[in-house]
Amino acid sequence: MVAETTKRVVHQLRELSPLWDMYKDGVDLEKLNG
């Protein structure tokens, strides 16, 4: 169902957004990942 797929994608994007914000702010994601 399209609605379920859309919800899942939006949820994934929301989970990623803090990382994306940090990346845009210049945080080195490689260091965060250890």
C-alpha positions in Angstrom: 0.0 0.0 0.0 1.4 3.4 -0.9 0.4 5.0 2.4 2.4 2.5 4.4 5.4 2.9 2.2 5.2 6.7 2.4 5.0 6.5 6.2 8.0 4.2 6.4 10.1 6.5 4.2 9.1 9.6 6.2 10.0 7.8 9.4 13.5 6.8 8.0 14.1 10.4 6.9 13.1 11.7 10.3 15.6 9.3 11.9 18.3 10.4 9.5 17.7 14.2 9.8 19.7 14.7 13.0 22.7 13.2 11.3 22.1 15.3 8.2 21.9 18.4 10.3 25.1 17.6 12.1 26.8 16.8 8.7 25.7 20.2 7.4 27.0 21.8 10.5 30.4 20.3 9.8 30.5 17.4 12.2 32.7 14.5 10.9 30.4 11.5 10.8 33.4 9.2 10.5 34.5 10.2 13.9 31.1 9.7 15.3 30.9 6.2 14.0 34.2 5.4 15.7 
